[in-house]
């Protein structure tokens, strides 16, 4: 009775207000927007990138009306992207969107409550620091950071401000991945003995922007601001637009792809970072001036820091000259395997009676199980559209901004995958085994702190 009465009063008030505002060229729908204005979350875009346009924007627009979010601003230091962003957002959202020449101007305007950060890899952590210090929650694309200095600064800022930060590790919002995490953490899988991660493509144009490189002018952007805390160097349009091919603007394969897959290892195992990493590879196919490898193999050792007799190995391999972009994650135990491409747990490779009996042991074979509660196949391409994982991940962030509960991929998840990425990069650039110093929170290689 009380609820019915409240609903009746609310509807009557809206109807009356709608009639009154109609005379002032406001519709009842417009009035509903006005009375919800104090509750609306105003979102800004930091970096109008290809990733944002093709995937994050459709994920946002799939939920923003229901959850009363709106996109009101775009910040990009390149004039072309800034103007494109303003025009495209106006078309998608049906209203004007303000454009800002940099983040300082954006935050000084006090126009936004939250931001989606989709800038160059090396900028994510520092842009997160700017945002949370300015009072904004963030959806921060991965990799979280490419140096430990940046990672520590961002973790500290998020912790001190208490802002909601969702890292763009969208596997954490996949129901099949949650089922896999529950299966491992319940003990049903047995101890992890090895994990194989692979991600292969055959795309000579991947991360290249040939047409844009020829068009961009230094005068249309802010090259000094772009470089942030990286060593100053002369204008280079390729390092601006094709940053994923050039260290120290990106680690390339580890930061772009491994960061997604290694995150599931940390999640499922509850381990925060590897104990060590070694790497090998090179530029075997695409001799186009890039500095980051087109082929890589990284071997990680995981386990308790105080017990080297316990643990497991993780390998990540990736090549950019042969493959169908069907990233694979296979977990092994003594009793079988968990394949996150098929979402099946099977006894494949488990200990059979034939080999167990002579050793006085019993067979150890997992029962077959299907983890796939829904079809949530990983869509690897950057041009994913509104794929279910990214859509669910964006919604989870929006709900967390509202209820102030931690999102599926909190800042700690980003910090952990950043450690693994930086360890891989240290091994790549020094040719030595990389380790992690728990006390100093530094990645070490050859007895020295790894920076660049």
C-alpha positions, 0 to 999 in steps of 0.5 A: 500500500505504501509503495503504491502510494509513493509510486502514485505520488511520484507519477502524479508529480512527474505528470504535473511537472511535465505539463508545466514544463511543456509550456517552457519547451521541456518534455516530461522526459527532459524533466526526468533527466533534470531531476536526476541531474544531481545523481548523474555521473559525468564521465570524461574520455582521457585519450580518444583512441582506437581502443576507446572508439571501437570497444569502450564506447559501445560498452559504455553506451550499452549501459549508461542510460540505465545506470544514469551515466553520461559522457560530457567531455573528451581530453586529447592533446592531438587536435585531430583526435580531440575534434573527432572525439567531440563530433563522434560523442555528440552523434552517439550521445545526442548532445554537445560534449566539451573538448579539452586540450589536455588533462589539466584543463579537463580537471580544472573545469570540474566538469567530470566525476569519473574518466575512462583512460585509454592513452598510450601504454606508458601513460596509464599509471600517471594518468590514473594518478592525475585523475584520482588526485583530481577527485575522479574515479577511473576505468584505466586500460591495461597495462597498468604500468610499464615501470615500477616507479609509475606503478607504485605512484599510482597504487599509492594515489589510489589508496590515499584517495579511496577512488574506484579504479577498474583496470581494463582486465576484462577477463575478471568480468567473464562468468566462465573465468569466475567459474574457473577461479572457483574451480581452482580455488576450491581445490577440485583442480589440484595444485597448478603445476604449469600454465601455458599462455599463447597469443599469435597473429599474422598481421603486418599492420598490427599497431602500425598507423602508416597513413596517420604517421604521414599526416600528423604534425608536431604543431597539432599536438603536445609532444613534450606533454606526451612524453611525460616522465620518459627521456626527452627526445626529438619529435617522432610521429611513429613513437607517438602513433605506433608507440606499442612498437617502441620501448620505453613507450610500451613493452609491446607483446607483454604489456598488450597481450600477456598482461591480460593472460597473466592476470588470470594466473594471479587471480586463480592462484592468489599469488601476487607476482612471479618469483623470477622471469627469463625471456628470449626472442627477437624481431624475426619478420617485420623489419620496419624500424620497430624496437619491440620484438615480434616474437617472444617466449617468457618463462616465469616461476611462481610460488611462495617466496619463502618456499622454493620447493613449491610452485609452478611454471608459467610460459607466455609465447607470442608471435606476430607473423603466423597465427589466427589470433585465438589466444589460449590459456591452458592450466595443468595439474597432475590430474588433467588440464583446464582449457580456457579456450574450450572452457572444459576441465578434462583428465587429459594428461592426468596420472593414469593407473598404468604409470601410477601402480608401479610406483605404489600410487593411485591414478589421479584423473580429473572428472570432466566438467564444463565451466562455460555457463554462457558463451563468452568467447574471448574476442581478441581484436581491438575492433571488438565492438560491444563484446560481452566481456568488455561490456560486462566489465564496463558495467561492473565499473559503473555499478562500483562507482555507484555503490562504492564497492571494489570492482572486479579488477581493482588497482591491486590486480593492475599492480600485480600484472604490471610486476609481471610485465616489467619482469618480462621486460627486464629479462628482454632488455638485459638478457638476465633472469629478472626477480622481484624484491618484495621489500623494495618493490623493485624488479631486479636484473643482474643485481641492479634495479631495472628502469629503462 
